[in-house]
Amino acid sequence: MQESLRNSLKDSICLTDEQWGFVLGHYKHRSTKRNEILLEKGDIAPHLYFVVKGCLRIFLIDDAANESTRFLVFEGRFGTAFPSFTLQQPSAAAIQSIEPSEILMISHRDYQALLDEVPGWERMTRIGLERDYIDSIQRIESLISMDAKDRYQVLLQKNPKLIQRLPNKIVADYLGISQETLSRLKSKKPGKL
């Protein structure tokens, strides 16, 4: 499992075998079940997760129990409820393992140790967070400026595995459309959208 993390990061950071041993020693493996909740809304996010296999969903729940997907984390990516994890404050979001997943997790304290003690870890983390921030901004902009058809088309081009792997309810929520609209869009041939 930990080799997956090393292989994913080896092009982003150059570490000795001893440094890799130090890094990997801070990550713990966990297997999750489908729809398992890893973080409840209102709890403090104790871990940053690296997805080896599967998918995690970071989502909000309003007072009427309506869910809104903020972020999806597939293989080879990191994710958590970042405001809660970073500030160590109660989370507005929850985290769910949508599929049975294999994940590596690191505690906030151990994460800070890597930032402080591993050369280049802070820079690599910053670059990853910048990429995730840009992805989030582009998603928000698409929700504001595009209609359902265009958002679906962009998702189909950029991340078709999301549409193929996840339940329609979650895909529709991620796109900000109804399940009925998603079903209608999926039933049309790509050139006819």
Accessible surface in RSA format (square Angstrom, percent):
REM  Atomic radii and reference values for relative SASA: ProtOr
REM  Chains: A
REM  Algorithm: Lee & Richards
REM  Probe-radius: 1.40
REM  Slices: 20
REM RES _ NUM      All-atoms   Total-Side   Main-Chain    Non-polar    All polar
REM                ABS   REL    ABS   REL    ABS   REL    ABS   REL    ABS   REL
RES MET A   1   101.37  52.5  59.30  39.2  42.07 100.2  61.40  52.2  39.98  53.0
RES GLN A   2    63.35  35.4  61.15  44.7   2.20   5.2  16.59  35.3  46.76  35.5
RES GLU A   3    97.48  56.0  96.10  72.7   1.37   3.3  59.44 115.0  38.04  31.1
RES SER A   4    43.54  36.8  33.99  45.4   9.55  22.0  14.82  31.5  28.72  40.2
RES LEU A   5     0.00   0.0   0.00   0.0   0.00   0.0   0.00   0.0   0.00   0.0
RES ARG A   6    62.83  26.4  62.83  32.0   0.00   0.0   4.51   6.2  58.32  35.3
RES ASN A   7    80.38  55.4  69.66  67.3  10.72  25.8  19.03  45.8  61.35  59.3
RES SER A   8    48.38  40.9  17.50  23.3  30.89  71.1  18.58  39.6  29.80  41.7
RES LEU A   9    13.86   7.7  13.86   9.9   0.00   0.0  13.86   9.7   0.00   0.0
RES LYS A  10   118.47  57.8 101.24  62.1  17.23  41.0  55.73  50.2  62.74  66.8
RES ASP A  11   137.64  96.4  99.73  99.3  37.90  89.6  38.03  89.5  99.60  99.3
RES SER A  12    64.35  54.4  37.84  50.5  26.51  61.1  17.31  36.9  47.04  65.9
RES ILE A  13    16.21   9.2   5.37   4.0  10.84  26.1  13.26   9.5   2.95   8.0
RES CYS A  14   126.45  95.6  98.80 110.2  27.65  65.0  39.72 100.6  86.73  93.5
RES LEU A  15    18.93  10.5   0.44   0.3  18.49  46.5   2.79   2.0  16.14  43.4
RES THR A  16    82.21  58.5  73.16  74.2   9.06  21.6  79.00 106.1   3.21   4.9
RES ASP A  17   108.56  76.0  95.91  95.5  12.65  29.9  36.44  85.8  72.12  71.9
RES GLU A  18   151.61  87.0 135.97 102.9  15.64  37.2  58.72 113.6  92.89  75.8
RES GLN A  19    49.98  28.0  48.09  35.1   1.89   4.5  19.83  42.2  30.16  22.9
RES TRP A  20     8.03   3.2   8.03   3.9   0.00   0.0   0.83   0.4   7.20  11.7
RES GLY A  21    44.22  54.5   0.00   N/A  44.22  54.5  34.37  94.3   9.85  22.1
RES PHE A  22    78.21  39.1  67.28  41.7  10.93  28.4  75.79  46.0   2.41   6.9
RES VAL A  23     0.00   0.0   0.00   0.0   0.00   0.0   0.00   0.0   0.00   0.0
RES LEU A  24    17.08   9.5  17.01  12.2   0.07   0.2  17.08  12.0   0.00   0.0
RES GLY A  25    51.32  63.3   0.00   N/A  51.32  63.3  33.40  91.6  17.92  40.1
RES HIS A  26    31.83  17.4  30.22  21.0   1.61   4.1  14.39  14.8  17.44  20.3
RES TYR A  27     5.26   2.5   1.16   0.7   4.10  10.7   0.01   0.0   5.26   6.5
RES LYS A  28   117.02  57.1 114.42  70.2   2.60   6.2  92.80  83.5  24.21  25.8
RES HIS A  29    87.70  47.9  60.52  42.1  27.19  69.5  41.78  43.1  45.92  53.4
RES ARG A  30    74.39  31.2  69.88  35.6   4.51  10.7  22.02  30.1  52.37  31.7
RES SER A  31    65.70  55.5  44.32  59.2  21.38  49.3  33.23  70.8  32.47  45.5
RES THR A  32     8.45   6.0   0.00   0.0   8.45  20.1   1.31   1.8   7.15  10.8
RES LYS A  33   158.28  77.2 155.34  95.3   2.94   7.0 101.41  91.3  56.87  60.6
RES ARG A  34   146.99  61.7 129.49  66.0  17.50  41.7  44.45  60.8 102.54  62.1
RES ASN A  35    80.12  55.3  67.82  65.5  12.30  29.6  19.54  47.0  60.58  58.6
RES GLU A  36    45.63  26.2  36.95  28.0   8.69  20.7  28.87  55.8  16.77  13.7
RES ILE A  37    68.74  39.1  46.80  34.9  21.93  52.9  46.80  33.7  21.93  59.5
RES LEU A  38    20.26  11.3   0.00   0.0  20.26  50.9   2.28   1.6  17.99  48.4
RES LEU A  39     7.21   4.0   3.90   2.8   3.31   8.3   7.18   5.0   0.03   0.1
RES GLU A  40   100.61  57.8  99.87  75.6   0.73   1.7  36.76  71.1  63.85  52.1
RES LYS A  41    95.20  46.4  75.56  46.4  19.64  46.8  52.58  47.3  42.62  45.4
RES GLY A  42    41.99  51.8   0.00   N/A  41.99  51.8  26.35  72.3  15.64  35.0
RES ASP A  43    72.93  51.1  69.23  68.9   3.70   8.7  16.47  38.8  56.45  56.3
RES ILE A  44    77.90  44.3  64.93  48.4  12.97  31.3  64.93  46.8  12.97  35.2
RES ALA A  45     0.66   0.6   0.66   1.0   0.00   0.0   0.66   0.9   0.00   0.0
RES PRO A  46    60.00  43.7  53.95  49.2   6.05  22.0  57.88  47.8   2.12  13.2
RES HIS A  47    43.11  23.6  42.93  29.8   0.18   0.4  23.97  24.7  19.14  22.3
RES LEU A  48     8.95   5.0   8.94   6.4   0.00   0.0   8.94   6.3   0.00   0.0
RES TYR A  49     3.03   1.4   3.03   1.7   0.00   0.0   0.80   0.6   2.23   2.7
RES PHE A  50     2.04   1.0   2.04   1.3   0.00   0.0   2.04   1.2   0.00   0.0
RES VAL A  51     0.00   0.0   0.00   0.0   0.00   0.0   0.00   0.0   0.00   0.0
RES VAL A  52    28.63  18.8  13.66  12.4  14.96  36.1  15.00  13.0  13.62  37.0
RES LYS A  53   129.97  63.4 129.97  79.7   0.00   0.0  73.13  65.8  56.84  60.5
RES GLY A  54     1.74   2.1   0.00   N/A   1.74   2.1   1.71   4.7   0.03   0.1
RES CYS A  55     0.00   0.0   0.00   0.0   0.00   0.0   0.00   0.0   0.00   0.0
RES LEU A  56     0.27   0.1   0.27   0.2   0.00   0.0   0.27   0.2   0.00   0.0
RES ARG A  57     6.22   2.6   6.22   3.2   0.00   0.0   0.00   0.0   6.22   3.8
RES ILE A  58     1.22   0.7   1.22   0.9   0.00   0.0   1.22   0.9   0.00   0.0
RES PHE A  59     4.69   2.3   4.66   2.9   0.03   0.1   4.66   2.8   0.03   0.1
RES LEU A  60    65.57  36.5  65.31  46.7   0.26   0.7  65.45  46.0   0.12   0.3
RES ILE A  61    51.43  29.3  46.84  34.9   4.59  11.1  47.27  34.0   4.16  11.3
RES ASP A  62    73.17  51.3  59.29  59.0  13.89  32.8  42.50 100.0  30.68  30.6
RES ASP A  63   153.48 107.5 113.11 112.6  40.37  95.5  44.87 105.6 108.61 108.3
RES ALA A  64    76.58  70.4  45.23  69.8  31.35  71.3  57.12  80.4  19.46  51.6
RES ALA A  65    75.95  69.8  57.14  88.2  18.81  42.8  58.62  82.6  17.33  45.9
RES ASN A  66    90.13  62.2  83.44  80.6   6.69  16.1  25.31  60.9  64.82  62.6
RES GLU A  67    65.47  37.6  44.25  33.5  21.21  50.5   7.55  14.6  57.91  47.3
RES SER A  68    56.75  48.0  56.52  75.4   0.23   0.5  25.20  53.7  31.55  44.2
RES THR A  69     2.79   2.0   0.00   0.0   2.79   6.7   0.00   0.0   2.79   4.2
RES ARG A  70    81.97  34.4  72.02  36.7   9.94  23.7  50.74  69.3  31.23  18.9
RES PHE A  71    37.27  18.6  37.27  23.1   0.00   0.0  37.27  22.6   0.00   0.0
RES LEU A  72    17.88  10.0   2.39   1.7  15.48  38.9   2.39   1.7  15.48  41.7
RES VAL A  73     0.74   0.5   0.00   0.0   0.74   1.8   0.74   0.6   0.00   0.0
RES PHE A  74    10.47   5.2   9.47   5.9   1.00   2.6   9.47   5.7   1.00   2.9
RES GLU A  75    59.52  34.2  46.52  35.2  13.00  31.0  33.97  65.7  25.55  20.9
RES GLY A  76    31.76  39.2   0.00   N/A  31.76  39.2  17.99  49.4  13.77  30.8
RES ARG A  77    71.20  29.9  70.05  35.7   1.15   2.7  29.86  40.8  41.34  25.1
RES PHE A  78    42.50  21.3  39.53  24.5   2.96   7.7  39.53  24.0   2.96   8.5
RES GLY A  79     0.17   0.2   0.00   N/A   0.17   0.2   0.15   0.4   0.02   0.0
RES THR A  80     4.23   3.0   0.09   0.1   4.14   9.9   0.17   0.2   4.06   6.1
RES ALA A  81     0.96   0.9   0.96   1.5   0.00   0.0   0.96   1.3   0.00   0.0
RES PHE A  82    49.00  24.5  48.04  29.8   0.97   2.5  48.22  29.2   0.78   2.2
RES PRO A  83    76.17  55.5  68.58  62.5   7.60  27.6  75.85  62.6   0.32   2.0
RES SER A  84     3.37   2.8   0.67   0.9   2.70   6.2   2.27   4.8   1.10   1.5
RES PHE A  85     1.74   0.9   1.74   1.1   0.00   0.0   1.74   1.1   0.00   0.0
RES THR A  86    85.70  61.0  69.57  70.5  16.13  38.4  56.99  76.6  28.71  43.4
RES LEU A  87   108.60  60.5  87.84  62.8  20.76  52.2  92.17  64.7  16.43  44.2
RES GLN A  88    68.02  38.0  54.30  39.7  13.72  32.7  30.10  64.1  37.92  28.8
RES GLN A  89    96.61  54.0  95.86  70.1   0.75   1.8  22.69  48.3  73.92  56.1
RES PRO A  90    93.52  68.2  75.06  68.4  18.46  67.1  75.06  62.0  18.46 114.7
RES SER A  91     6.25   5.3   1.18   1.6   5.06  11.7   2.06   4.4   4.18   5.9
RES ALA A  92    65.42  60.2  51.59  79.6  13.83  31.5  57.27  80.6   8.15  21.6
RES ALA A  93     0.49   0.4   0.26   0.4   0.23   0.5   0.35   0.5   0.13   0.4
RES ALA A  94     2.17   2.0   1.92   3.0   0.24   0.6   1.92   2.7   0.24   0.6
RES ILE A  95     0.61   0.3   0.61   0.5   0.00   0.0   0.61   0.4   0.00   0.0
RES GLN A  96    20.49  11.5  20.49  15.0   0.00   0.0   0.00   0.0  20.49  15.5
RES SER A  97     0.00   0.0   0.00   0.0   0.00   0.0   0.00   0.0   0.00   0.0
RES ILE A  98     3.27   1.9   2.36   1.8   0.92   2.2   2.36   1.7   0.92   2.5
RES GLU A  99    25.37  14.6  25.37  19.2   0.00   0.0  13.04  25.2  12.32  10.1
RES PRO A 100    72.23  52.6  64.25  58.6   7.99  29.0  64.97  53.6   7.27  45.2
RES SER A 101     2.41   2.0   0.00   0.0   2.41   5.5   0.91   1.9   1.50   2.1
RES GLU A 102    41.73  24.0  41.73  31.6   0.00   0.0  11.23  21.7  30.50  24.9
RES ILE A 103     0.00   0.0   0.00   0.0   0.00   0.0   0.00   0.0   0.00   0.0
RES LEU A 104     0.01   0.0   0.01   0.0   0.00   0.0   0.01   0.0   0.00   0.0
RES MET A 105    29.88  15.5  29.36  19.4   0.52   1.2  29.36  25.0   0.52   0.7
RES ILE A 106     0.82   0.5   0.00   0.0   0.82   2.0   0.82   0.6   0.00   0.0
RES SER A 107    34.20  28.9  31.49  42.0   2.71   6.2  31.12  66.3   3.08   4.3
RES HIS A 108    38.23  20.9  37.38  26.0   0.85   2.2  26.33  27.1  11.90  13.8
RES ARG A 109   186.76  78.4 179.74  91.6   7.01  16.7  80.00 109.3 106.76  64.7
RES ASP A 110    26.27  18.4  26.27  26.1   0.00   0.0   0.00   0.0  26.27  26.2
RES TYR A 111    21.16   9.9  21.16  12.0   0.00   0.0  11.96   9.0   9.20  11.3
RES GLN A 112    64.44  36.0  64.44  47.1   0.00   0.0  24.77  52.7  39.67  30.1
RES ALA A 113    23.27  21.4  18.30  28.2   4.97  11.3  22.68  31.9   0.59   1.6
RES LEU A 114     0.00   0.0   0.00   0.0   0.00   0.0   0.00   0.0   0.00   0.0
RES LEU A 115    33.50  18.7  22.04  15.8  11.46  28.8  22.04  15.5  11.46  30.8
RES ASP A 116   119.01  83.4  81.24  80.9  37.78  89.3  24.85  58.5  94.16  93.9
RES GLU A 117   110.49  63.4  81.85  61.9  28.64  68.2  34.95  67.6  75.53  61.7
RES VAL A 118     7.19   4.7   2.05   1.9   5.14  12.4   3.01   2.6   4.18  11.3
RES PRO A 119    85.34  62.2  69.45  63.3  15.89  57.8  81.95  67.7   3.40  21.1
RES GLY A 120    40.36  49.8   0.00   N/A  40.36  49.8  25.27  69.3  15.09  33.8
RES TRP A 121     4.10   1.6   4.10   2.0   0.00   0.0   2.04   1.1   2.06   3.3
RES GLU A 122   113.48  65.2 112.40  85.0   1.08   2.6  32.69  63.2  80.79  66.0
RES ARG A 123   145.53  61.1 140.13  71.4   5.40  12.8  53.50  73.1  92.02  55.8
RES MET A 124    19.06   9.9  14.36   9.5   4.70  11.2  15.83  13.5   3.23   4.3
RES THR A 125    24.24  17.2  17.02  17.3   7.22  17.2  20.22  27.2   4.03   6.1
RES ARG A 126   112.98  47.4 110.28  56.2   2.70   6.4  59.48  81.3  53.50  32.4
RES ILE A 127    74.00  42.1  73.04  54.4   0.96   2.3  73.04  52.6   0.96   2.6
RES GLY A 128    22.02  27.2   0.00   N/A  22.02  27.2  21.67  59.5   0.35   0.8
RES LEU A 129    71.51  39.8  67.78  48.5   3.74   9.4  68.05  47.8   3.47   9.3
RES GLU A 130    79.40  45.6  76.22  57.7   3.18   7.6  37.58  72.7  41.81  34.1
RES ARG A 131   127.27  53.4 122.51  62.5   4.76  11.3  57.68  78.8  69.59  42.2
RES ASP A 132    17.33  12.1  17.03  17.0   0.30   0.7   9.30  21.9   8.03   8.0
RES TYR A 133   145.73  68.0 140.87  80.1   4.86  12.6 107.02  80.4  38.71  47.7
RES ILE A 134    94.63  53.8  93.79  69.9   0.83   2.0  94.62  68.1   0.00   0.0
RES ASP A 135    55.85  39.1  49.35  49.1   6.50  15.4  19.80  46.6  36.05  36.0
RES SER A 136    39.07  33.0  33.85  45.2   5.23  12.0  24.43  52.0  14.64  20.5
RES ILE A 137    60.09  34.2  60.09  44.8   0.00   0.0  60.09  43.3   0.00   0.0
RES GLN A 138    84.72  47.4  79.06  57.8   5.66  13.5  27.99  59.6  56.73  43.0
RES ARG A 139    44.63  18.7  38.08  19.4   6.55  15.6  24.79  33.9  19.84  12.0
RES ILE A 140    86.84  49.4  86.84  64.7   0.00   0.0  86.84  62.5   0.00   0.0
RES GLU A 141    93.63  53.8  92.25  69.8   1.38   3.3  37.21  72.0  56.42  46.1
RES SER A 142    17.79  15.0  16.38  21.9   1.42   3.3   9.55  20.3   8.24  11.5
RES LEU A 143    66.32  36.9  46.01  32.9  20.32  51.1  46.09  32.4  20.24  54.5
RES ILE A 144   141.30  80.4 109.13  81.3  32.17  77.5 114.26  82.3  27.04  73.4
RES SER A 145    89.13  75.3  49.95  66.7  39.18  90.3  47.25 100.6  41.88  58.7
RES MET A 146    67.34  34.9  56.58  37.4  10.75  25.6  60.76  51.7   6.58   8.7
RES ASP A 147    83.23  58.3  69.75  69.4  13.48  31.9  44.73 105.3  38.51  38.4
RES ALA A 148    24.28  22.3  20.16  31.1   4.11   9.4  20.16  28.4   4.11  10.9
RES LYS A 149    86.87  42.4  85.23  52.3   1.64   3.9  36.92  33.2  49.95  53.2
RES ASP A 150    60.01  42.0  59.00  58.7   1.01   2.4   9.77  23.0  50.24  50.1
RES ARG A 151    26.10  11.0  22.79  11.6   3.31   7.9   3.73   5.1  22.38  13.6
RES TYR A 152    10.97   5.1  10.97   6.2   0.00   0.0   1.38   1.0   9.59  11.8
RES GLN A 153    48.01  26.8  48.01  35.1   0.00   0.0  29.09  61.9  18.92  14.4
RES VAL A 154    50.86  33.5  50.68  45.9   0.19   0.4  50.86  44.2   0.00   0.0
RES LEU A 155    15.37   8.6  13.47   9.6   1.90   4.8  15.29  10.7   0.08   0.2
RES LEU A 156    47.24  26.3  41.49  29.7   5.75  14.5  41.49  29.1   5.75  15.5
RES GLN A 157   129.65  72.5  96.24  70.3  33.41  79.6  39.42  83.9  90.24  68.4
RES LYS A 158   137.98  67.3 102.67  63.0  35.31  84.1  80.32  72.3  57.66  61.4
RES ASN A 159    40.36  27.8  38.97  37.7   1.40   3.4   9.81  23.6  30.55  29.5
RES PRO A 160    54.60  39.8  54.54  49.7   0.06   0.2  54.54  45.0   0.06   0.4
RES LYS A 161    80.40  39.2  80.00  49.1   0.40   1.0  48.93  44.0  31.47  33.5
RES LEU A 162     1.70   0.9   1.70   1.2   0.00   0.0   1.70   1.2   0.00   0.0
RES ILE A 163    10.39   5.9   8.01   6.0   2.39   5.7   8.01   5.8   2.39   6.5
RES GLN A 164   141.95  79.4 103.16  75.4  38.79  92.4  45.40  96.6  96.55  73.2
RES ARG A 165    83.65  35.1  56.17  28.6  27.48  65.4  41.86  57.2  41.79  25.3
RES LEU A 166     8.03   4.5   0.00   0.0   8.03  20.2   0.86   0.6   7.17  19.3
RES PRO A 167    69.03  50.3  56.27  51.3  12.76  46.4  68.48  56.5   0.54   3.4
RES ASN A 168    52.16  36.0  45.67  44.1   6.48  15.6  10.40  25.0  41.75  40.4
RES LYS A 169   111.13  54.2 108.00  66.3   3.13   7.4  85.45  76.9  25.67  27.3
RES ILE A 170    12.37   7.0  12.06   9.0   0.31   0.7  12.37   8.9   0.00   0.0
RES VAL A 171     0.00   0.0   0.00   0.0   0.00   0.0   0.00   0.0   0.00   0.0
RES ALA A 172     1.82   1.7   1.82   2.8   0.00   0.0   1.82   2.6   0.00   0.0
RES ASP A 173    37.60  26.3  24.29  24.2  13.31  31.5  18.40  43.3  19.20  19.1
RES TYR A 174    39.31  18.4  38.32  21.8   0.99   2.6   6.56   4.9  32.75  40.4
RES LEU A 175     8.48   4.7   7.78   5.6   0.70   1.8   8.48   6.0   0.00   0.0
RES GLY A 176    49.01  60.4   0.00   N/A  49.01  60.4  25.71  70.6  23.30  52.2
RES ILE A 177    24.71  14.1   4.72   3.5  19.99  48.2  14.58  10.5  10.13  27.5
RES SER A 178    53.61  45.3  38.24  51.0  15.37  35.4  42.92  91.4  10.69  15.0
RES GLN A 179    84.30  47.1  80.30  58.7   4.00   9.5  19.22  40.9  65.08  49.4
RES GLU A 180   126.22  72.5 118.23  89.4   7.99  19.0  67.84 131.2  58.38  47.7
RES THR A 181    25.56  18.2  25.56  25.9   0.00   0.0   6.56   8.8  19.00  28.7
RES LEU A 182     0.00   0.0   0.00   0.0   0.00   0.0   0.00   0.0   0.00   0.0
RES SER A 183    55.21  46.7  48.23  64.4   6.98  16.1  33.54  71.4  21.67  30.4
RES ARG A 184   129.03  54.2 123.06  62.7   5.97  14.2  57.21  78.2  71.82  43.5
RES LEU A 185     8.74   4.9   8.17   5.8   0.57   1.4   8.17   5.7   0.57   1.5
RES LYS A 186    79.60  38.8  54.49  33.4  25.11  59.8  36.81  33.1  42.79  45.6
RES SER A 187    91.85  77.6  51.68  69.0  40.17  92.5  49.75 105.9  42.10  59.0
RES LYS A 188    91.57  44.7  78.54  48.2  13.03  31.0  41.88  37.7  49.69  52.9
RES LYS A 189   147.22  71.8 142.55  87.5   4.67  11.1  93.37  84.0  53.85  57.4
RES PRO A 190    94.95  69.2  85.86  78.3   9.08  33.0  86.98  71.8   7.97  49.5
RES GLY A 191    81.18 100.1   0.00   N/A  81.18 100.1  42.83 117.5  38.35  85.9
RES LYS A 192   157.46  76.8 132.94  81.6  24.52  58.4  82.49  74.2  74.97  79.9
RES LEU A 193    32.99  18.4   6.69   4.8  26.29  66.1  11.06   7.8  21.93  59.0
END  Absolute sums over single chains surface
CHAIN  1 A    10600.1       8730.5       1869.6       5879.0       4721.0
END  Absolute sums over all chains
TOTAL         10600.1       8730.5       1869.6       5879.0       4721.0
